[in-house]
Amino acid sequence: MVKDNDKQQFVLEPLIKTPPDTQKDIDSLTHHLFNDLPFYDNLLYNKESRTIRTVMYLDKDIVNTSVRKDFVLTDLTNLVEDFEEETGLDVRISGMPYIRTMNSQNIIDEIGKFILAALGVTSLIFFFFFRSFRATFISMFVVIVGVMWAFGILGLLQYEITVLTALIPPLIIVIGIPNCIFLINKYQQEVKKHGNQALSLQRVISKIGNATLMTNVTTASGFATFIITDSKLLKEFGIVASINIIGIFILSLLIIPIVYSFMPLPKTKHLKHLNKRWIDAFVNWMERIVRERRIAVYIVSIALLVISIIGIYQIKISGSPIEDMPKNAQFFKDIRFFEEEFDGIMPVEIVVDTKRPKGVLKPATLKRMDQLSEVIEEIPELSTPVSAVNLVKYSKQAFYNGIPKYYQLPTSQENSFIMEVASKSSGNSNLLKSFVDSSGQTARITTFMQDVGTERMEAIEGRLQENINKFFPIDRYEVYMTGSALLFLKGTKYLVKNLVLSLAFAIFLIALFMAYLFRSFRMIIISLIPNLLPLVITAGVMGFAGVPIKPSTILVFSIAFGISVDDTIHFLAKYRQELIANKWRIQKSVYAALRETGVSMFYTSIVLFFGFSVFTISNFGGTVALGALVSATLLFAMLANLVLLPSLLLSLERSIANKEVLKKPQIDILPKDEIKSGKIED
């Protein structure tokens, strides 16, 4: 910016009018840029490292379209690579449209990896349990069709592939395989008993189908609770996941019986897994603990509960928008580069409304804004602020022929004639548009925040608010803060609140299912305890391990609760059948239910544990945490349902053996002829 003495106005001229020919020209130009133009310090260059940056804006018409992806991944990338090759300079790129595009591409690249890993892990475990290529291929066919449905529903609803929706296809594999295990295991058990294929398939559908329907409905309900949140990302995830969980249930219930009806009966070698000694040993171990060590089970459970509650108090909330991004990706390294070079990456905007036209350029307002800017500069996590104050200082420097020492606010006497010159300057007016609205009433101060923790972010916000209240009287100014850094902080807190509500809703919904099944308040409480305890333990582990609460990790609880309650439903449904068959003898019914359902619960829990573990191969920190925490929670839930739940039933046998509430099951899994004859063949 220079002063045109003839026209008495400021004009903008190119810094480099002619390309430098000699080293002396370059040195002179460098000295002028880094020493004589403080307006651009930490805005366009870093004096110490001599890094220079340029700023461009994407056309708003393409920012939210597929054209953005083509531009960033092809045109911009090629342009930068050609420039680097031609000049030998190191070019870094950042900015929200660029980060969003590169992040999305990383997510898309991971989907294939997740699907292959989930298919590989679940098929290996499935084959290890069943030792049947036929059963394995049928199950893989079912879940592959389910994955195709998942992509189809995403397309039909016109949802983008996000970091959450990318998890749905592998989730369908992991959740679909347990359905196949229950159905095929039941079919093989029936074949082993009587060898009648038609009767076996009929009992698979009539008995296991009902229980599996309930378990899939509860799982889908756990995901569907995300629909009530105000987050578009979570809402889409909840809608697609819940629809597809019901879809994979329908697929497995239709395809498996139909395919087996065209096949010969399983051979003896395919039924050997039903008599594995190590499985018998595992079931015997559980039964022994329930019989002889119930007091120890309660002591361990209470101790874990107390320790976990201590851990919960150590959990922190994370408000970092880049924390979960892949650390090895070049675009993430570029984010860190910009943070290091220019003291921040996330914009914080302070908007000052003077409540009167042209109030921004009044000396009193500029002085107050300058005082606040000085406070911002004192905060190490914030970059040098930019506002109309900087432009007014630059105008004074230009008025005094560019002498750097005059880069300061005009005095009251100087203000009138400097502002008069500035008002005639069209170029200066264009610059002013970036900082002041067209009426001159509202201005903004822009700074950038480093990637800091939530607590520090709140402390910075508090300090800024304190000084805003100090410098700007509420009767004369209206000042507020915004920007992606603070919005993400507020959004994370709001999301955590929403997700706590969604978890509470999931618990309430599943309690209703239990009430429908058992019509007994005591049974609802007993069924919820072994499913809530693992959630508390996982939360405690997060506290001790330093894993913060954030959008990706808060998902763990609703997902894990919706899945883990499936084991409870299978066990209690079987327990109710045994009560009827054994004429309300509690002990005999509990042990029979434990032996009958223990194997399938163990199989499905192992599949789920390793299935969710595949998410730990992700490059995204949130996805890794989600996979590890859900896996751990489901493992805790399996042990709680196999040990704690039977123990509670035995300890409270007198208070729950109420024939009036249990004698009419809401879902008839056993045919009436079997109940009357006292046979239990599940």
N, C-alpha and C positions, 0 to 999 in steps of 0.2 A: 504494500500500500504506500503510495506516494502522494504528495500534495501538488496539485496543478495550480501554480501561483496565478496564472493568467485567468483561469476560469474560477479560481477560488473554490475548488472542490477536490475531494480525494478520488484517485483513480487506482485501479488494480493493474499492475504490469507483470509480465512473466519474469520469474526470477532469473532464468537463463534466456537471454535474448539471442545470443549466438553461441554455438557450441564452443567450449574451450579448446584452444589449440596446444597450449603448453601446460607443463606441470604448475607453473606459476599462476596461470589462469585458474586451474583447478583448486590450488591452495587458497587463492583469494576468494573464490566462490564458496568453498567450504567454510572458511573463516567467517564470511558474511552470514551464511545460513545459521551456523551454530552459535555465533556470538552477538549478531546484530538483530536477530529476529526472535525475541523471547516469546512472541505470540504462538509460535509453532513448536516451542519446546515441550516435549512429552505429548504433543498432539500429533505431529507428523514426523518427529525424529527423536531419538535418544542420543543426547550429546556425548555420553560416555562410551557407548558401544558403537555409535555412528550408524545405528540401524535407522532406515527411513521407511516409512509406510505410506501407502496411498489408499484412499477410500473410494469405493464405488458403490452405487445403489442399484439393485436389481429392479427392473421394471415391475411394478406392482401387479401387472396383468399376468405375469408368468410365475410369480413367487409361489403360488399355491397350485401350480399345474405340473403335469408331467414334463413340460418343456424345461422347467428348472433343472430337473435331473439330467436331461440331455445336455443342457448348457454347461452345468458344473462338471459332469463326468467326462464330457468330450471336448467341447469348445474351450472352456477355461483351462482344463488340464493340459490340452495340447498347446495352448497359447503360452502357458507358464513354462512348460518343458522346452519349447522352442526358445523362449527368452533366456532361460538358464543356460541352455547349450550355447547360445550366441554370445552371451555376456560373461559366463562363468560366475554369475551371482547366485546366491542362495535365496530363493523366494519361498516365503511361508504364507499360507492363506488361512483366514478364519472368518468369523461372522456367522450369524444365525442361519441364513439360508444355506450357506456352504456346509455348516456343521450338521444341519438337519438332513441334507442330501447324503453326505458321507455316512452318517450314522444309520440312515435307512438302508443304504446299500450293504453295510455290515450286517444288519439284521437279516436282510434277504439272503445274504451269503450263508448265514448260520442255519437257516431253516432246513436246507438239505442235509446239513451235518447232523442236526438234531434228529431228523426223521430216520436217517440211516442208523444212527447210534441207538435210538430207541428200538427200532426194529431188530437190530443185531442183539442187543442186550436181552430184550424180552423173549425173542425166539430161542436164544441159547438157554435161558433159564427154563422156559417152557419145555424145551426138548429134554433138558436134564431131569425135570420132574416126571414127564410122561414117557420119555424114550420112544416117541412115535413121530415119524416124519409126517404121517398123514394128519395127525392132530395138530402138529405145528403149522403145516401149510394151510390148513383150514382156518386156523386162528389168524395167521398172517394175512390171508385173503380178506377176512372180516375187517381187520383194522386198517388195511390199505384202502378198502372201499370207504371206510369211515374217514380217513384222511382226505380222500378225494371229495367227499361230501363237505368236509370242513372248508376246503378251499372254495368249493362251489358256493357255499353259504356266504363266505366273505365277499365273493364277487357279486352275488345276487343283492346283498345289502349295501354294496358299493363302499365297503370299509377298506381303509388302507391297511397294509401290513405294518404294524407297529411292534415295539419291543415286547408288548403283551400278546397281541394276536398272533405273533410268530410262534408263541409257545403252544397254541391250540393243537396243531397237527400232532406233535409228539405227545401232548397230553392225552389225546384221543387214543393213541397207541397204548400208553401206560395204563389208562383207565379201562380200555376195551379188553385187554388181555385177561384181567381177573374175571370179567364176565364169561369169557371162553373157558377159563379154568373151572369155574363153578359148574357150567353146563356140561362140559366134556367129562369132568370128574364124576358128576352124577350119572351120566349116561353109562360110563364104564362100570360104576358100582352096580347099577341095575342089571347090566349085561352079565356081570359076574354072578349075581344072585340067581337069575332065572333064565337068562339066555334068550328072552323074548324081545326082539328088536322093537316091534311096534309098541309094546307096553313100556319099554325103557324110554323111548322117545316121548311117549305120552306123559310119563311121570316127570321127565326133565322139564317139559313145558308147564305142566300143572303145578309142580311143587317148587322147583328152583326158579321158574319164571316169575312167580309172584314175589318171592323174596328178593330176587335180583331187580325186579321193577322198583321195589321200595328202596333198595340200596342206591340205585341209579337216580331215583327222584331226590333222595337226600343229598347225593353228591351234586346233582344239577342245582339243587337249592342253594348249596354252599357257594356256587359260582354265580347264581342268579342274584344273590344279595348285592353284588356290585352294581346292579342296574339302578339301585336306589341312590347311588352316589351322584354327585354333580360333576364328576369327571368324565369327559367324553371318552377318554382312553379306557377307563375302567368299565364304563357303561357298555361300550362295544365288546370288550373282552367278556363281560358277563353274559351278554345276549348270545354271542356266537358259541361260547363254551357250553352254556346250559342247553342250547338247542342240540349241539352235537353229541353231548353225553346221552341225551335221550335217544338220539339217532343211532349211536353205536349199540345201545341196548336193543333197539328194534332189529338192527342188522344181525346181531349175534343170536337173538332169539329166533329169527327167521332162517338165517343161512345154516347154522350148525345142525339143527334137526333135519332140515331138508337135505343137506349134503349127506349126512349119515344115513338117511333113509334109502339112498341109492347105493350105499356101500355095504360090503359084507360085514358081518359082526367082527369086532376087534379080536385079534388073536390073543392067545394066552400071554405072549411076551409083552403085549401092550397093556396088560392088566397087572403085571408084576409090581409096578410102582405102588399099587394099593397095599402091598404087604411089606414095604421096606422097613427093615429093622430100625434104622436110625430115626425114622419118623415115629415109630412106636415108642422108641426110647424118649424122644422129645415130648410126646403126649403123656407118657408115664411120669416124666419129670414134673410136668405142669400139674398133673393130678396129685402127685405126692406133695408138692408145695401147698396146693389148695387144701389138702386133707390135714397136713401136719404143721404147716408153717404160716397159718393165717395171721397170727399176731405179728410175726416178723414182716409179713407183707404190709400190714397196716403201719407198722413203725417206719419201714423204709419209705412208704408212700408219704407219710406225714413229714418225715425228715426232708425228702425231696421237695415237698411243697414249701416248707419253711425256707430252705436254702434258695429255692427258685424265687420266692418273694423278695428275698434280699437282693438277688441278681436283677429283678425287675426294676428296683429303685435305682439301678446304675445305668439303665438304658437311656440313650440320648436320641434326640430327633435330628435327622440330617436334612439340611435344606440346600444341598449342593446340586445344581443341575447337571454337573459334569462328572459326578462321583462314580456313576455306574458305566460310563463310557469305556470302550476298550482301550486300556492303557498303552498297548503296543501299536495302535493305529497311528498313522502319520498325522491325521487331522487332530488327534488328541495331543500329540507332541507339539503341534503348531499352536494349539490353545495355550499350553504351558509357556511356549516361547513368547507369545504376545503378553501373557501375564507377567513374565519376568522383565520384558523390555519396557512395557508401558504401564506397569503397576496395577493392572486389573483387566478383567475380561467381561464382567457382567455390569451393564449400565445401571447406574442409580440416578434418577432424575428428581430434582427438587423444583417444583413449580411455584412461582411467586405471582400471585394475583394482587395488583396494587389497588384494585377496585375503582380506578379512574383511568380514562384514556391518556396515553403518553406518560403514564406514571412511572414506567420502568426507567426512563432516561433522566429522571429527576436526580440531582446529586445525592439526596438523602437515601433514596432507594439503592442507588449504585454503591453507596458506602456500606449499607447494611448487607448487600449481596457480597461485597468484597470481604467484609468481616466473617461471614459464613464460609466463604471460600478459603480463608486463612485457617479456619478450624478444620475444614476438609483436608487441607494439605498437611496438617499435623497428625492426621490418622494414617498410620503406615500402610494399612490395607486398602486405602483409597488412592486413586491417581489424581494428578493435578486437575482441578475442575476447569471447565470451559463454560463461559456464559457471555452475556452482553458486556459484562465488566471487562473481559479480556479485549473485546473489540473496541470499547471506548478507550482503554489504555493504548491500544495499537494506533487509534486515531490521533491521540495526543503525540505519540512518538512520530507519526507521519507528519503531523503539523509542524513539529520541530525538526524537520528534515531527516527523520529516521535515526536520530541519536538514541541509542538504547537506554540511557539513563532516564529518558522521559517516558518510558513505558510504565505509566502510573495513571491513576485517576486524575482528571483535571480538577483544579481548585474551583471554587465558586465563581471567581472572576473569569477563569479560562473556559469554564463549561459553556457559557452562552455562545462565544464566537467559534469554539471548536465544533459544537453541535450544529451551528449554523452552516459551517463548511460541510459537515457530515451529511446534513439534510439534502444538500445539492448533489450528493455523490450516488449515482445509480448503482455503481459496483458495490459500494458500502451497504446500500439498502438490501442488495441481494444477500450479502453476508449476514445482515441483521435478521433476515427471515429465519435463519437457523436457531436464533436465540430468543426472538421476541415476536409476538403475534402482530397481525396487520394493524391493530388499533393502538399498539404500544402499551397495552394495559397489563399483559401477562408475559412473564419471562421464565426461562428455565435455566437451571444450573446442571450441567452434566458431568458426572464423574464415573469412574469404573472401579468396581470392587474385585479384589482377589477372591479366589475360591477358598472361603473360610468356613468354619463350622457354624452350626446354627446359633450356638450360644454367643460366639463372637459377633455374628451378624446382628443379633438382637442388641448386643451392647453398643455396636456402632450406630444402629438405628436410634437407640435411646439417647446417645450423645448428640446426634444430629438434631433430634427433636427438641432436646433441651436447649440447644443454641438457637434453633429456629424460634422457639418461644421467647428467648431472651432478646433477639435482635429485631423481630418483627411483631410489633404490637397487634393483638388480635382484632382490635377495632379498625385498624388501617390496612391490614394485609391478611390475605388468606393464603397460607402456604401448606403444601402437602408433598409427600414423597411417593415416588413410584419407580418404575424400572424393573427389568427382568429379575434382578437379584432379590429385591424385596418381594416381588410378586411370587417368586418361587418359594421364598420363605413362608409367606402367608398361605400359598397354595398347599405346601407340604403339611402345615398345621391343620388346615381345613380338611385336607384329604385324610389325615390320621383320624380326625374327629369323625369324618364320614365313614371310614372303614371300621372304626370301633362300633359305630351304629350298625353297620352291615353285619359285623360278627355277632352282635347281640341279636340282630334279626334272624341270622342263620340259626343260632341256638334256640331262639323262640320257635322258629319254623319246624326245626327237627324235634323239639319237645312236643309240638302238636302232632307230628307223625307218630311219636311214641305213645302219645295219649290215645290216638286213633287205634293203634295196635293193641294196647294193653288196658286202657281204661282204668289205670291205676296211677295215682300221683306218686306213690312210693317207687313204683317201677320207673317212672320218668326220671326221678332224682338218681336212682341207682344206675340207670343207663347213661346219664349225663356225666357222672363222676369220672369214670375211666376215660372219657373223651375230653373232658376239660383239663384234667391233670396233665396230660402230655403237652397241651398248649401252654400251661403255666411253666412247665419244665423247660420248654423251648424258649419261652420269653426270658427265663432266668439264664439260660445258656447264652442268649444274645447279650444280656447285660454283662455277664462275666467275660465274654469273648470280645466285647467292644463292638458288636454289630449294631449299628444304629437303626432306629425305626425310620423307615422311608417308604415311598410308594411301593417299591419292589418287595421289601421284606414284610410289610404289613399284610400283604396278600396271603402269606403263609398260613395264617390262622384260620381264615375262612375256608381256604382250599383243604387244608389238613383236617379240619373239623368235619367238613362235608364228606370226606373220604373215609376217615377213621370210624365214623359212626356206622358205616356199612357192616363192619365186623360185629358190632353190638347187635345190630338188627338180625344178622344171621344166627348169632348165638342165642339171643332171646327168643327168636321164632322157634328155633329147635328146642329150647328149654320149655316153652309152652306146650309143644307137642308131647314132649316127654312127660310133663306133669299130667296131661290127660291120660296118656298111655299107662303111666305108673300109679294112677289113682292118687295123685297129689302128694307123692313121697318126694320131698324136696331134694334130699341128698342124692338119691338114686338118679333123679332127673338132671341135676347139675352135672354129675360125673358123666352121664351118658351124653349130654349135650356137648360137654368139653371134648370127649373122645371123638364124637361124630364131626364136629365143626372145626376142631383144632387143626386138622391137616389142611383143609381148604383155606382157613384163615392164615396159616403159616405160608402156604404157597403164594396166595395173593399179596400178602404183606412183603414177601421177599421180592416179588415182581415189581411192586410199587416202589420199594426202597431203591432197587437198582435202576428202575425206570426213571424216577425223578433225579437220580444221581447223574444221569446223562447231561442234565443242565449245567453241571459243574464244569463241563468242557467249554462253556461259552466264554467269549471275550468280554462280556458285559458283567460287571461286578454284581449288579442287582439280580441277574438271572442265575449266577453262580450261587449267591446267597439264598435265593428262592429254592433252588434244587436241593442244596445241602440241608436247609432247615426243614423243608417238607419231608425229605427222606428221614431225617432224625425224628421228627414228630410222629410219623407213621410207624416207625420202629417202636417208639415209646408206647404208642397207642395199641399196637399188637400185643405187647407184654401186658398192658393194663387190661385189655379185653380178655386175655387168656388166663390171667392170674388174679387181678384185683376184682374184676366183675364176678367170677364164680365165688370168690371169697365173700364178697358182700351179700350175694344171694344166700349163701349158707349161714352167714352170721345173722341175717335178718329174716330167716326162713319163716318164723311164726307170723311176722307182721305182713309178709307179702303173699303168703299162701292163701289168698282169698279166691275161692272158687267162683264167687259171683262176678268178679271183674275179669277173670281169666278163662272162664269156661266157654265163652263164646268168642273165639278169635275173629278179628276183623278180616284177616286174610287166611283162608283155608289152604294150607300148604299140603297137609296130609289128606288123602281121600278118606271118606267116612268109614269105608270097610276096613281100612288099616287101623284107624283109631279104635274102632270097636273091638278088633281082635287083639289090640295091644301091641301090634307090630310097629317097630320103628326101623325103617329101612333107609333113612336119608344118609 
